[in-house]
Amino acid sequence: MPWLELALTIRSEQQPRVEEALDDLGALSITLQDADAETPDERAIFEPGVGELPLWPTITLHALFEADTDRRGLGEALGDLLPWLEPDQLRFRDVADEDWERAWMDQFKPMPFGRRLWIYPWNIEPPADDGLVVVRLDPGLAFGSGTHPTTALCLAWLDGLDLAGKRIIDYGCGSGILAIAALKLGAASAIGVDNDPQALVASKDNAERNAVAGRLALYLPQDLAPATADVFIANILAGPLGELAPTFAALAGPGAPFAISGILQGQEEELLARYAEWFDELRVDIQEDWVRISGRRRG
C-alpha cells in the first residue's frame, strides 16, 4: 500500500508546534532525522515521544499520510496553522511500505531488558539459548519498539516479575510489545487496549509472529468489557494517565502489581498523589528524564 510522505527541515525548537499541526491534519506517523548528517548511515531515525526534544539543532521531519491526501490542501492547511512556514520547505513524495520497513530494520538492533528479556527485529535470528526470552518485533506504523526510555522502563519492570499463570492488561498497547513480552515471560493471557485501530493491527501481527496470538485479546477502549488484571501496565502520557486512574484502579485486581509510564520527570508528583487513592508501595524509577511509577493495587 503506497503512502504520501511530507518532509520539511526545521529548527529543533519548532518541532513540537510542527508535530502538533501535523497530528491535527491527520499524520499517521512522524519521524525525525538529523538534517546536518553527512551520510544516510548517520541519519538516525526515530519516532519521538510526546514532549521529547530532538538531539539535533536542525531536523528533517517526515510525516506519513494516506496516499490520496490532497497535497495542495495539506500545504495550505499547514500554512494556516504555521504562518511562518515557507511553501518551498514542503517536499512531497510517494513511498511504498517497504521503504519505511527497510528504514526501521536498518536502525533497529537486538536490545536486552532486565535479566533475560531481549527484543529482536524480525529479520535477525536470535541465538539458540534457553536462558533468553526473545520477542520478535515489527512495529510497523505503531509506536513501541523498546528504543524509547518509557518502553524500556516497562520492559525491565515486566522482566522482574513472576508472571507465571497471570493475566495482564496492557493499556495503550501500541505495537503490542509489552503484552507480548509478558506472555513470553510466562503470563497465561493478556489484554491489549489502544484507541488507534492501526495499533491493534500491529499488535495482532506481532503476536502472531511470536506465536502468542491465541492468548492476546485486543480491544478499542469503548469495546473493553469489565475485566480484572493480575498485572496492570500502561505506557501512554501523563495527562491520560491522570484522567484514567479510576478506570485503571477498576481493572487492576486486589494486590495486583501495576506500572505506568510515558511521564516526563517533573510530572510524577501529581500522579503519585492521584494514584495513592487506590495503590500502595508507590515508587519512582527514572531513565533519561522519563519516569515509571509502579506499585500494588490496594486490597
Secondary structure, DSSP 8 states (H G I E B T S, - for coil): --EEEEEEEEEGGGHHHHHHHHHHTT-SEEEEEETT-SSGGG---B---TT---SSSEEEEEEEEETT--HHHHHHHHHHH-TT--GGG-EEEEE-HHHHHHHHHHH---EEETTTEEEEETTS-----TT-EEEEE--TTSS-SS-SHHHHHHHHHHHTS--TT-EEEEES-TTSHHHHHHHHTT-SEEEEE-S-HHHHHHHHHHHHHTT-GGGEEEE-GGG-----BSEEEEES-HHHHHHTHHHHHHHB-TT-EEEEEEEETTSHHHHHHHHTTTEEEEEEEEETTEEEEEEEE--
